[in-house]
Amino acid sequence: MQEPFTPLLPGVQHIAVEDEAAVRAAITDETCGVIVEPIQGEGGVHVISTSFLQLLRRLCDEHKALLILDEVQVRCA
């Protein structure tokens, strides 16, 4: 999926959705921002839990990082 967009920006990390331990380890005072898709559309519709999004908000606030929710609304016929 990323191949057409390479090379990617240096320093970008990809973390599995809902992996709280990985997120806690990755978000530090060196983090400038976190981008997350609250509703994932690959292979069906997968909604990220409210508790995970709240954790991201708390960690970003704590480390003064920007939290970006990347969402595209799609209307199905």
mmCIF file of the N, C-alpha and C atoms, coordinates in Angstrom:
data_MODEL
# 
_entry.id   MODEL 
# 
loop_
_atom_site.group_PDB 
_atom_site.id 
_atom_site.type_symbol 
_atom_site.label_atom_id 
_atom_site.label_alt_id 
_atom_site.label_comp_id 
_atom_site.label_asym_id 
_atom_site.label_entity_id 
_atom_site.label_seq_id 
_atom_site.pdbx_PDB_ins_code 
_atom_site.Cartn_x 
_atom_site.Cartn_y 
_atom_site.Cartn_z 
_atom_site.occupancy 
_atom_site.B_iso_or_equiv 
_atom_site.pdbx_formal_charge 
_atom_site.auth_seq_id 
_atom_site.auth_comp_id 
_atom_site.auth_asym_id 
_atom_site.auth_atom_id 
_atom_site.pdbx_PDB_model_num 
ATOM 1   N N  . MET A 1 1  ? 0.813   -1.196 0.000  1.00 0.00 ? 1  MET A N  1 
ATOM 2   C CA . MET A 1 1  ? 0.000   0.000  0.000  1.00 0.00 ? 1  MET A CA 1 
ATOM 3   C C  . MET A 1 1  ? 0.860   1.265  0.000  1.00 0.00 ? 1  MET A C  1 
ATOM 4   N N  . GLN A 1 2  ? 2.018   1.243  0.629  1.00 0.00 ? 2  GLN A N  1 
ATOM 5   C CA . GLN A 1 2  ? 2.854   2.433  0.712  1.00 0.00 ? 2  GLN A CA 1 
ATOM 6   C C  . GLN A 1 2  ? 3.780   2.586  -0.485 1.00 0.00 ? 2  GLN A C  1 
ATOM 7   N N  . GLU A 1 3  ? 3.995   1.531  -1.221 1.00 0.00 ? 3  GLU A N  1 
ATOM 8   C CA . GLU A 1 3  ? 4.980   1.532  -2.308 1.00 0.00 ? 3  GLU A CA 1 
ATOM 9   C C  . GLU A 1 3  ? 4.838   2.724  -3.264 1.00 0.00 ? 3  GLU A C  1 
ATOM 10  N N  . PRO A 1 4  ? 3.625   3.074  -3.716 1.00 0.00 ? 4  PRO A N  1 
ATOM 11  C CA . PRO A 1 4  ? 3.528   4.213  -4.641 1.00 0.00 ? 4  PRO A CA 1 
ATOM 12  C C  . PRO A 1 4  ? 3.931   5.554  -4.032 1.00 0.00 ? 4  PRO A C  1 
ATOM 13  N N  . PHE A 1 5  ? 4.014   5.612  -2.702 1.00 0.00 ? 5  PHE A N  1 
ATOM 14  C CA . PHE A 1 5  ? 4.284   6.872  -2.023 1.00 0.00 ? 5  PHE A CA 1 
ATOM 15  C C  . PHE A 1 5  ? 5.703   6.959  -1.465 1.00 0.00 ? 5  PHE A C  1 
ATOM 16  N N  . THR A 1 6  ? 6.534   6.006  -1.783 1.00 0.00 ? 6  THR A N  1 
ATOM 17  C CA . THR A 1 6  ? 7.906   6.003  -1.278 1.00 0.00 ? 6  THR A CA 1 
ATOM 18  C C  . THR A 1 6  ? 8.757   6.984  -2.073 1.00 0.00 ? 6  THR A C  1 
ATOM 19  N N  . PRO A 1 7  ? 9.804   7.528  -1.490 1.00 0.00 ? 7  PRO A N  1 
ATOM 20  C CA . PRO A 1 7  ? 10.248  7.272  -0.120 1.00 0.00 ? 7  PRO A CA 1 
ATOM 21  C C  . PRO A 1 7  ? 9.381   8.026  0.878  1.00 0.00 ? 7  PRO A C  1 
ATOM 22  N N  . LEU A 1 8  ? 9.136   7.406  2.025  1.00 0.00 ? 8  LEU A N  1 
ATOM 23  C CA . LEU A 1 8  ? 8.354   8.024  3.092  1.00 0.00 ? 8  LEU A CA 1 
ATOM 24  C C  . LEU A 1 8  ? 9.229   8.990  3.875  1.00 0.00 ? 8  LEU A C  1 
ATOM 25  N N  . LEU A 1 9  ? 8.606   9.861  4.623  1.00 0.00 ? 9  LEU A N  1 
ATOM 26  C CA . LEU A 1 9  ? 9.348   10.818 5.441  1.00 0.00 ? 9  LEU A CA 1 
ATOM 27  C C  . LEU A 1 9  ? 10.139  10.089 6.514  1.00 0.00 ? 9  LEU A C  1 
ATOM 28  N N  . PRO A 1 10 ? 11.359  10.510 6.764  1.00 0.00 ? 10 PRO A N  1 
ATOM 29  C CA . PRO A 1 10 ? 12.139  9.880  7.835  1.00 0.00 ? 10 PRO A CA 1 
ATOM 30  C C  . PRO A 1 10 ? 11.519  10.197 9.199  1.00 0.00 ? 10 PRO A C  1 
ATOM 31  N N  . GLY A 1 11 ? 11.651  9.255  10.108 1.00 0.00 ? 11 GLY A N  1 
ATOM 32  C CA . GLY A 1 11 ? 11.161  9.460  11.461 1.00 0.00 ? 11 GLY A CA 1 
ATOM 33  C C  . GLY A 1 11 ? 9.697   9.105  11.675 1.00 0.00 ? 11 GLY A C  1 
ATOM 34  N N  . VAL A 1 12 ? 9.004   8.684  10.614 1.00 0.00 ? 12 VAL A N  1 
ATOM 35  C CA . VAL A 1 12 ? 7.602   8.301  10.740 1.00 0.00 ? 12 VAL A CA 1 
ATOM 36  C C  . VAL A 1 12 ? 7.529   6.854  11.208 1.00 0.00 ? 12 VAL A C  1 
ATOM 37  N N  . GLN A 1 13 ? 6.700   6.606  12.211 1.00 0.00 ? 13 GLN A N  1 
ATOM 38  C CA . GLN A 1 13 ? 6.491   5.254  12.713 1.00 0.00 ? 13 GLN A CA 1 
ATOM 39  C C  . GLN A 1 13 ? 5.059   4.831  12.451 1.00 0.00 ? 13 GLN A C  1 
ATOM 40  N N  . HIS A 1 14 ? 4.871   3.572  12.094 1.00 0.00 ? 14 HIS A N  1 
ATOM 41  C CA . HIS A 1 14 ? 3.537   2.999  11.936 1.00 0.00 ? 14 HIS A CA 1 
ATOM 42  C C  . HIS A 1 14 ? 3.315   2.054  13.101 1.00 0.00 ? 14 HIS A C  1 
ATOM 43  N N  . ILE A 1 15 ? 2.194   2.202  13.782 1.00 0.00 ? 15 ILE A N  1 
ATOM 44  C CA . ILE A 1 15 ? 1.895   1.397  14.956 1.00 0.00 ? 15 ILE A CA 1 
ATOM 45  C C  . ILE A 1 15 ? 0.545   0.731  14.749 1.00 0.00 ? 15 ILE A C  1 
ATOM 46  N N  . ALA A 1 16 ? 0.447   -0.519 15.164 1.00 0.00 ? 16 ALA A N  1 
ATOM 47  C CA . ALA A 1 16 ? -0.804  -1.263 15.029 1.00 0.00 ? 16 ALA A CA 1 
ATOM 48  C C  . ALA A 1 16 ? -1.913  -0.588 15.829 1.00 0.00 ? 16 ALA A C  1 
ATOM 49  N N  . VAL A 1 17 ? -3.096  -0.583 15.257 1.00 0.00 ? 17 VAL A N  1 
ATOM 50  C CA . VAL A 1 17 ? -4.268  -0.013 15.918 1.00 0.00 ? 17 VAL A CA 1 
ATOM 51  C C  . VAL A 1 17 ? -4.536  -0.766 17.213 1.00 0.00 ? 17 VAL A C  1 
ATOM 52  N N  . GLU A 1 18 ? -4.879  -0.017 18.238 1.00 0.00 ? 18 GLU A N  1 
ATOM 53  C CA . GLU A 1 18 ? -5.234  -0.539 19.559 1.00 0.00 ? 18 GLU A CA 1 
ATOM 54  C C  . GLU A 1 18 ? -4.046  -1.106 20.344 1.00 0.00 ? 18 GLU A C  1 
ATOM 55  N N  . ASP A 1 19 ? -2.830  -0.919 19.864 1.00 0.00 ? 19 ASP A N  1 
ATOM 56  C CA . ASP A 1 19 ? -1.645  -1.399 20.590 1.00 0.00 ? 19 ASP A CA 1 
ATOM 57  C C  . ASP A 1 19 ? -1.211  -0.313 21.573 1.00 0.00 ? 19 ASP A C  1 
ATOM 58  N N  . GLU A 1 20 ? -1.793  -0.349 22.766 1.00 0.00 ? 20 GLU A N  1 
ATOM 59  C CA . GLU A 1 20 ? -1.555  0.700  23.756 1.00 0.00 ? 20 GLU A CA 1 
ATOM 60  C C  . GLU A 1 20 ? -0.098  0.775  24.192 1.00 0.00 ? 20 GLU A C  1 
ATOM 61  N N  . ALA A 1 21 ? 0.538   -0.359 24.375 1.00 0.00 ? 21 ALA A N  1 
ATOM 62  C CA . ALA A 1 21 ? 1.942   -0.358 24.820 1.00 0.00 ? 21 ALA A CA 1 
ATOM 63  C C  . ALA A 1 21 ? 2.832   0.305  23.772 1.00 0.00 ? 21 ALA A C  1 
ATOM 64  N N  . ALA A 1 22 ? 2.606   0.000  22.504 1.00 0.00 ? 22 ALA A N  1 
ATOM 65  C CA . ALA A 1 22 ? 3.415   0.583  21.436 1.00 0.00 ? 22 ALA A CA 1 
ATOM 66  C C  . ALA A 1 22 ? 3.187   2.084  21.333 1.00 0.00 ? 22 ALA A C  1 
ATOM 67  N N  . VAL A 1 23 ? 1.955   2.515  21.497 1.00 0.00 ? 23 VAL A N  1 
ATOM 68  C CA . VAL A 1 23 ? 1.630   3.944  21.428 1.00 0.00 ? 23 VAL A CA 1 
ATOM 69  C C  . VAL A 1 23 ? 2.281   4.697  22.586 1.00 0.00 ? 23 VAL A C  1 
ATOM 70  N N  . ARG A 1 24 ? 2.197   4.123  23.791 1.00 0.00 ? 24 ARG A N  1 
ATOM 71  C CA . ARG A 1 24 ? 2.811   4.764  24.957 1.00 0.00 ? 24 ARG A CA 1 
ATOM 72  C C  . ARG A 1 24 ? 4.327   4.896  24.769 1.00 0.00 ? 24 ARG A C  1 
ATOM 73  N N  . ALA A 1 25 ? 4.942   3.888  24.145 1.00 0.00 ? 25 ALA A N  1 
ATOM 74  C CA . ALA A 1 25 ? 6.387   3.927  23.915 1.00 0.00 ? 25 ALA A CA 1 
ATOM 75  C C  . ALA A 1 25 ? 6.757   4.909  22.802 1.00 0.00 ? 25 ALA A C  1 
ATOM 76  N N  . ALA A 1 26 ? 5.875   5.063  21.821 1.00 0.00 ? 26 ALA A N  1 
ATOM 77  C CA . ALA A 1 26 ? 6.201   5.864  20.643 1.00 0.00 ? 26 ALA A CA 1 
ATOM 78  C C  . ALA A 1 26 ? 5.970   7.361  20.838 1.00 0.00 ? 26 ALA A C  1 
ATOM 79  N N  . ILE A 1 27 ? 4.961   7.740  21.604 1.00 0.00 ? 27 ILE A N  1 
ATOM 80  C CA . ILE A 1 27 ? 4.637   9.154  21.774 1.00 0.00 ? 27 ILE A CA 1 
ATOM 81  C C  . ILE A 1 27 ? 5.478   9.703  22.925 1.00 0.00 ? 27 ILE A C  1 
ATOM 82  N N  . THR A 1 28 ? 6.405   10.586 22.588 1.00 0.00 ? 28 THR A N  1 
ATOM 83  C CA . THR A 1 28 ? 7.322   11.178 23.563 1.00 0.00 ? 28 THR A CA 1 
ATOM 84  C C  . THR A 1 28 ? 7.340   12.692 23.376 1.00 0.00 ? 28 THR A C  1 
ATOM 85  N N  . ASP A 1 29 ? 8.182   13.361 24.129 1.00 0.00 ? 29 ASP A N  1 
ATOM 86  C CA . ASP A 1 29 ? 8.333   14.808 23.961 1.00 0.00 ? 29 ASP A CA 1 
ATOM 87  C C  . ASP A 1 29 ? 8.963   15.158 22.606 1.00 0.00 ? 29 ASP A C  1 
ATOM 88  N N  . GLU A 1 30 ? 9.492   14.180 21.914 1.00 0.00 ? 30 GLU A N  1 
ATOM 89  C CA . GLU A 1 30 ? 10.065  14.387 20.576 1.00 0.00 ? 30 GLU A CA 1 
ATOM 90  C C  . GLU A 1 30 ? 9.012   14.234 19.476 1.00 0.00 ? 30 GLU A C  1 
ATOM 91  N N  . THR A 1 31 ? 7.807   13.810 19.827 1.00 0.00 ? 31 THR A N  1 
ATOM 92  C CA . THR A 1 31 ? 6.729   13.590 18.857 1.00 0.00 ? 31 THR A CA 1 
ATOM 93  C C  . THR A 1 31 ? 6.091   14.923 18.507 1.00 0.00 ? 31 THR A C  1 
ATOM 94  N N  . CYS A 1 32 ? 5.976   15.223 17.219 1.00 0.00 ? 32 CYS A N  1 
ATOM 95  C CA . CYS A 1 32 ? 5.321   16.477 16.834 1.00 0.00 ? 32 CYS A CA 1 
ATOM 96  C C  . CYS A 1 32 ? 3.846   16.256 16.528 1.00 0.00 ? 32 CYS A C  1 
ATOM 97  N N  . GLY A 1 33 ? 3.481   15.055 16.095 1.00 0.00 ? 33 GLY A N  1 
ATOM 98  C CA . GLY A 1 33 ? 2.079   14.810 15.776 1.00 0.00 ? 33 GLY A CA 1 
ATOM 99  C C  . GLY A 1 33 ? 1.777   13.341 15.591 1.00 0.00 ? 33 GLY A C  1 
ATOM 100 N N  . VAL A 1 34 ? 0.500   13.024 15.751 1.00 0.00 ? 34 VAL A N  1 
ATOM 101 C CA . VAL A 1 34 ? -0.006  11.661 15.569 1.00 0.00 ? 34 VAL A CA 1 
ATOM 102 C C  . VAL A 1 34 ? -1.177  11.749 14.606 1.00 0.00 ? 34 VAL A C  1 
ATOM 103 N N  . ILE A 1 35 ? -1.160  10.918 13.588 1.00 0.00 ? 35 ILE A N  1 
ATOM 104 C CA . ILE A 1 35 ? -2.261  10.859 12.625 1.00 0.00 ? 35 ILE A CA 1 
ATOM 105 C C  . ILE A 1 35 ? -2.927  9.496  12.759 1.00 0.00 ? 35 ILE A C  1 
ATOM 106 N N  . VAL A 1 36 ? -4.243  9.507  12.900 1.00 0.00 ? 36 VAL A N  1 
ATOM 107 C CA . VAL A 1 36 ? -4.984  8.259  13.049 1.00 0.00 ? 36 VAL A CA 1 
ATOM 108 C C  . VAL A 1 36 ? -6.263  8.331  12.213 1.00 0.00 ? 36 VAL A C  1 
ATOM 109 N N  . GLU A 1 37 ? -6.635  7.199  11.653 1.00 0.00 ? 37 GLU A N  1 
ATOM 110 C CA . GLU A 1 37 ? -7.904  7.078  10.946 1.00 0.00 ? 37 GLU A CA 1 
ATOM 111 C C  . GLU A 1 37 ? -8.884  6.386  11.892 1.00 0.00 ? 37 GLU A C  1 
ATOM 112 N N  . PRO A 1 38 ? -9.853  7.109  12.470 1.00 0.00 ? 38 PRO A N  1 
ATOM 113 C CA . PRO A 1 38 ? -10.778 6.498  13.425 1.00 0.00 ? 38 PRO A CA 1 
ATOM 114 C C  . PRO A 1 38 ? -11.628 5.377  12.832 1.00 0.00 ? 38 PRO A C  1 
ATOM 115 N N  . ILE A 1 39 ? -11.915 5.471  11.545 1.00 0.00 ? 39 ILE A N  1 
ATOM 116 C CA . ILE A 1 39 ? -12.656 4.412  10.866 1.00 0.00 ? 39 ILE A CA 1 
ATOM 117 C C  . ILE A 1 39 ? -11.784 3.911  9.733  1.00 0.00 ? 39 ILE A C  1 
ATOM 118 N N  . GLN A 1 40 ? -11.342 2.662  9.836  1.00 0.00 ? 40 GLN A N  1 
ATOM 119 C CA . GLN A 1 40 ? -10.460 2.067  8.841  1.00 0.00 ? 40 GLN A CA 1 
ATOM 120 C C  . GLN A 1 40 ? -11.318 1.321  7.813  1.00 0.00 ? 40 GLN A C  1 
ATOM 121 N N  . GLY A 1 41 ? -11.035 1.543  6.543  1.00 0.00 ? 41 GLY A N  1 
ATOM 122 C CA . GLY A 1 41 ? -11.856 0.958  5.492  1.00 0.00 ? 41 GLY A CA 1 
ATOM 123 C C  . GLY A 1 41 ? -11.221 -0.186 4.734  1.00 0.00 ? 41 GLY A C  1 
ATOM 124 N N  . GLU A 1 42 ? -10.019 -0.593 5.097  1.00 0.00 ? 42 GLU A N  1 
ATOM 125 C CA . GLU A 1 42 ? -9.360  -1.706 4.411  1.00 0.00 ? 42 GLU A CA 1 
ATOM 126 C C  . GLU A 1 42 ? -9.988  -3.024 4.839  1.00 0.00 ? 42 GLU A C  1 
ATOM 127 N N  . GLY A 1 43 ? -10.504 -3.802 3.891  1.00 0.00 ? 43 GLY A N  1 
ATOM 128 C CA . GLY A 1 43 ? -11.053 -5.118 4.216  1.00 0.00 ? 43 GLY A CA 1 
ATOM 129 C C  . GLY A 1 43 ? -12.290 -5.056 5.090  1.00 0.00 ? 43 GLY A C  1 
ATOM 130 N N  . GLY A 1 44 ? -13.128 -4.049 4.896  1.00 0.00 ? 44 GLY A N  1 
ATOM 131 C CA . GLY A 1 44 ? -14.325 -3.888 5.712  1.00 0.00 ? 44 GLY A CA 1 
ATOM 132 C C  . GLY A 1 44 ? -14.271 -2.589 6.480  1.00 0.00 ? 44 GLY A C  1 
ATOM 133 N N  . VAL A 1 45 ? -15.191 -2.427 7.406  1.00 0.00 ? 45 VAL A N  1 
ATOM 134 C CA . VAL A 1 45 ? -15.239 -1.216 8.218  1.00 0.00 ? 45 VAL A CA 1 
ATOM 135 C C  . VAL A 1 45 ? -14.805 -1.581 9.630  1.00 0.00 ? 45 VAL A C  1 
ATOM 136 N N  . HIS A 1 46 ? -13.718 -0.951 10.094 1.00 0.00 ? 46 HIS A N  1 
ATOM 137 C CA . HIS A 1 46 ? -13.171 -1.216 11.416 1.00 0.00 ? 46 HIS A CA 1 
ATOM 138 C C  . HIS A 1 46 ? -13.067 0.118  12.157 1.00 0.00 ? 46 HIS A C  1 
ATOM 139 N N  . VAL A 1 47 ? -13.807 0.225  13.248 1.00 0.00 ? 47 VAL A N  1 
ATOM 140 C CA . VAL A 1 47 ? -13.849 1.463  14.026 1.00 0.00 ? 47 VAL A CA 1 
ATOM 141 C C  . VAL A 1 47 ? -12.892 1.332  15.214 1.00 0.00 ? 47 VAL A C  1 
ATOM 142 N N  . ILE A 1 48 ? -12.029 2.318  15.384 1.00 0.00 ? 48 ILE A N  1 
ATOM 143 C CA . ILE A 1 48 ? -11.110 2.330  16.519 1.00 0.00 ? 48 ILE A CA 1 
ATOM 144 C C  . ILE A 1 48 ? -11.906 2.659  17.776 1.00 0.00 ? 48 ILE A C  1 
ATOM 145 N N  . SER A 1 49 ? -11.598 1.979  18.865 1.00 0.00 ? 49 SER A N  1 
ATOM 146 C CA . SER A 1 49 ? -12.354 2.161  20.101 1.00 0.00 ? 49 SER A CA 1 
ATOM 147 C C  . SER A 1 49 ? -12.222 3.581  20.652 1.00 0.00 ? 49 SER A C  1 
ATOM 148 N N  . THR A 1 50 ? -13.268 4.006  21.311 1.00 0.00 ? 50 THR A N  1 
ATOM 149 C CA . THR A 1 50 ? -13.270 5.322  21.952 1.00 0.00 ? 50 THR A CA 1 
ATOM 150 C C  . THR A 1 50 ? -12.157 5.409  22.986 1.00 0.00 ? 50 THR A C  1 
ATOM 151 N N  . SER A 1 51 ? -11.938 4.335  23.733 1.00 0.00 ? 51 SER A N  1 
ATOM 152 C CA . SER A 1 51 ? -10.909 4.369  24.784 1.00 0.00 ? 51 SER A CA 1 
ATOM 153 C C  . SER A 1 51 ? -9.514  4.542  24.184 1.00 0.00 ? 51 SER A C  1 
ATOM 154 N N  . PHE A 1 52 ? -9.259  3.955  23.011 1.00 0.00 ? 52 PHE A N  1 
ATOM 155 C CA . PHE A 1 52 ? -7.955  4.112  22.364 1.00 0.00 ? 52 PHE A CA 1 
ATOM 156 C C  . PHE A 1 52 ? -7.779  5.544  21.870 1.00 0.00 ? 52 PHE A C  1 
ATOM 157 N N  . LEU A 1 53 ? -8.829  6.115  21.291 1.00 0.00 ? 53 LEU A N  1 
ATOM 158 C CA . LEU A 1 53 ? -8.759  7.510  20.836 1.00 0.00 ? 53 LEU A CA 1 
ATOM 159 C C  . LEU A 1 53 ? -8.559  8.452  22.023 1.00 0.00 ? 53 LEU A C  1 
ATOM 160 N N  . GLN A 1 54 ? -9.198  8.166  23.148 1.00 0.00 ? 54 GLN A N  1 
ATOM 161 C CA . GLN A 1 54 ? -9.009  8.983  24.341 1.00 0.00 ? 54 GLN A CA 1 
ATOM 162 C C  . GLN A 1 54 ? -7.575  8.877  24.861 1.00 0.00 ? 54 GLN A C  1 
ATOM 163 N N  . LEU A 1 55 ? -6.990  7.682  24.779 1.00 0.00 ? 55 LEU A N  1 
ATOM 164 C CA . LEU A 1 55 ? -5.590  7.510  25.172 1.00 0.00 ? 55 LEU A CA 1 
ATOM 165 C C  . LEU A 1 55 ? -4.685  8.353  24.279 1.00 0.00 ? 55 LEU A C  1 
ATOM 166 N N  . LEU A 1 56 ? -4.928  8.328  22.978 1.00 0.00 ? 56 LEU A N  1 
ATOM 167 C CA . LEU A 1 56 ? -4.139  9.149  22.053 1.00 0.00 ? 56 LEU A CA 1 
ATOM 168 C C  . LEU A 1 56 ? -4.258  10.628 22.423 1.00 0.00 ? 56 LEU A C  1 
ATOM 169 N N  . ARG A 1 57 ? -5.479  11.074 22.717 1.00 0.00 ? 57 ARG A N  1 
ATOM 170 C CA . ARG A 1 57 ? -5.685  12.479 23.093 1.00 0.00 ? 57 ARG A CA 1 
ATOM 171 C C  . ARG A 1 57 ? -4.882  12.832 24.338 1.00 0.00 ? 57 ARG A C  1 
ATOM 172 N N  . ARG A 1 58 ? -4.958  11.981 25.374 1.00 0.00 ? 58 ARG A N  1 
ATOM 173 C CA . ARG A 1 58 ? -4.232  12.250 26.623 1.00 0.00 ? 58 ARG A CA 1 
ATOM 174 C C  . ARG A 1 58 ? -2.725  12.297 26.395 1.00 0.00 ? 58 ARG A C  1 
ATOM 175 N N  . LEU A 1 59 ? -2.204  11.320 25.633 1.00 0.00 ? 59 LEU A N  1 
ATOM 176 C CA . LEU A 1 59 ? -0.759  11.274 25.385 1.00 0.00 ? 59 LEU A CA 1 
ATOM 177 C C  . LEU A 1 59 ? -0.300  12.474 24.568 1.00 0.00 ? 59 LEU A C  1 
ATOM 178 N N  . CYS A 1 60 ? -1.081  12.849 23.568 1.00 0.00 ? 60 CYS A N  1 
ATOM 179 C CA . CYS A 1 60 ? -0.709  14.012 22.759 1.00 0.00 ? 60 CYS A CA 1 
ATOM 180 C C  . CYS A 1 60 ? -0.751  15.289 23.590 1.00 0.00 ? 60 CYS A C  1 
ATOM 181 N N  . ASP A 1 61 ? -1.745  15.420 24.453 1.00 0.00 ? 61 ASP A N  1 
ATOM 182 C CA . ASP A 1 61 ? -1.813  16.589 25.331 1.00 0.00 ? 61 ASP A CA 1 
ATOM 183 C C  . ASP A 1 61 ? -0.606  16.616 26.272 1.00 0.00 ? 61 ASP A C  1 
ATOM 184 N N  . GLU A 1 62 ? -0.308  15.458 26.845 1.00 0.00 ? 62 GLU A N  1 
ATOM 185 C CA . GLU A 1 62 ? 0.804   15.357 27.801 1.00 0.00 ? 62 GLU A CA 1 
ATOM 186 C C  . GLU A 1 62 ? 2.145   15.734 27.163 1.00 0.00 ? 62 GLU A C  1 
ATOM 187 N N  . HIS A 1 63 ? 2.329   15.340 25.904 1.00 0.00 ? 63 HIS A N  1 
ATOM 188 C CA . HIS A 1 63 ? 3.611   15.570 25.227 1.00 0.00 ? 63 HIS A CA 1 
ATOM 189 C C  . HIS A 1 63 ? 3.556   16.745 24.246 1.00 0.00 ? 63 HIS A C  1 
ATOM 190 N N  . LYS A 1 64 ? 2.454   17.493 24.300 1.00 0.00 ? 64 LYS A N  1 
ATOM 191 C CA . LYS A 1 64 ? 2.285   18.678 23.452 1.00 0.00 ? 64 LYS A CA 1 
ATOM 192 C C  . LYS A 1 64 ? 2.429   18.358 21.963 1.00 0.00 ? 64 LYS A C  1 
ATOM 193 N N  . ALA A 1 65 ? 1.810   17.252 21.562 1.00 0.00 ? 65 ALA A N  1 
ATOM 194 C CA . ALA A 1 65 ? 1.829   16.828 20.154 1.00 0.00 ? 65 ALA A CA 1 
ATOM 195 C C  . ALA A 1 65 ? 0.447   17.063 19.539 1.00 0.00 ? 65 ALA A C  1 
ATOM 196 N N  . LEU A 1 66 ? 0.437   17.284 18.251 1.00 0.00 ? 66 LEU A N  1 
ATOM 197 C CA . LEU A 1 66 ? -0.808  17.480 17.513 1.00 0.00 ? 66 LEU A CA 1 
ATOM 198 C C  . LEU A 1 66 ? -1.458  16.122 17.257 1.00 0.00 ? 66 LEU A C  1 
ATOM 199 N N  . LEU A 1 67 ? -2.772  16.016 17.497 1.00 0.00 ? 67 LEU A N  1 
ATOM 200 C CA . LEU A 1 67 ? -3.522  14.800 17.171 1.00 0.00 ? 67 LEU A CA 1 
ATOM 201 C C  . LEU A 1 67 ? -4.390  15.109 15.965 1.00 0.00 ? 67 LEU A C  1 
ATOM 202 N N  . ILE A 1 68 ? -4.164  14.358 14.883 1.00 0.00 ? 68 ILE A N  1 
ATOM 203 C CA . ILE A 1 68 ? -4.889  14.570 13.628 1.00 0.00 ? 68 ILE A CA 1 
ATOM 204 C C  . ILE A 1 68 ? -5.759  13.355 13.374 1.00 0.00 ? 68 ILE A C  1 
ATOM 205 N N  . LEU A 1 69 ? -7.074  13.570 13.223 1.00 0.00 ? 69 LEU A N  1 
ATOM 206 C CA . LEU A 1 69 ? -7.993  12.496 12.872 1.00 0.00 ? 69 LEU A CA 1 
ATOM 207 C C  . LEU A 1 69 ? -8.248  12.602 11.374 1.00 0.00 ? 69 LEU A C  1 
ATOM 208 N N  . ASP A 1 70 ? -7.758  11.629 10.652 1.00 0.00 ? 70 ASP A N  1 
ATOM 209 C CA . ASP A 1 70 ? -7.866  11.604 9.198  1.00 0.00 ? 70 ASP A CA 1 
ATOM 210 C C  . ASP A 1 70 ? -9.094  10.799 8.828  1.00 0.00 ? 70 ASP A C  1 
ATOM 211 N N  . GLU A 1 71 ? -10.134 11.491 8.441  1.00 0.00 ? 71 GLU A N  1 
ATOM 212 C CA . GLU A 1 71 ? -11.377 10.795 8.146  1.00 0.00 ? 71 GLU A CA 1 
ATOM 213 C C  . GLU A 1 71 ? -11.937 11.284 6.828  1.00 0.00 ? 71 GLU A C  1 
ATOM 214 N N  . VAL A 1 72 ? -12.370 10.344 6.026  1.00 0.00 ? 72 VAL A N  1 
ATOM 215 C CA . VAL A 1 72 ? -13.027 10.658 4.754  1.00 0.00 ? 72 VAL A CA 1 
ATOM 216 C C  . VAL A 1 72 ? -14.420 10.065 4.834  1.00 0.00 ? 72 VAL A C  1 
ATOM 217 N N  . GLN A 1 73 ? -15.418 10.911 4.654  1.00 0.00 ? 73 GLN A N  1 
ATOM 218 C CA . GLN A 1 73 ? -16.787 10.422 4.700  1.00 0.00 ? 73 GLN A CA 1 
ATOM 219 C C  . GLN A 1 73 ? -17.154 9.853  3.335  1.00 0.00 ? 73 GLN A C  1 
ATOM 220 N N  . VAL A 1 74 ? -17.681 8.653  3.325  1.00 0.00 ? 74 VAL A N  1 
ATOM 221 C CA . VAL A 1 74 ? -18.065 7.983  2.090  1.00 0.00 ? 74 VAL A CA 1 
ATOM 222 C C  . VAL A 1 74 ? -19.530 7.642  2.167  1.00 0.00 ? 74 VAL A C  1 
ATOM 223 N N  . ARG A 1 75 ? -20.246 7.981  1.151  1.00 0.00 ? 75 ARG A N  1 
ATOM 224 C CA . ARG A 1 75 ? -21.668 7.667  1.111  1.00 0.00 ? 75 ARG A CA 1 
ATOM 225 C C  . ARG A 1 75 ? -21.882 6.483  0.190  1.00 0.00 ? 75 ARG A C  1 
ATOM 226 N N  . CYS A 1 76 ? -22.489 5.458  0.730  1.00 0.00 ? 76 CYS A N  1 
ATOM 227 C CA . CYS A 1 76 ? -22.779 4.258  -0.064 1.00 0.00 ? 76 CYS A CA 1 
ATOM 228 C C  . CYS A 1 76 ? -24.195 4.346  -0.604 1.00 0.00 ? 76 CYS A C  1 
ATOM 229 N N  . ALA A 1 77 ? -24.352 3.912  -1.835 1.00 0.00 ? 77 ALA A N  1 
ATOM 230 C CA . ALA A 1 77 ? -25.688 3.960  -2.469 1.00 0.00 ? 77 ALA A CA 1 
ATOM 231 C C  . ALA A 1 77 ? -26.535 2.794  -2.032 1.00 0.00 ? 77 ALA A C  1 
# 
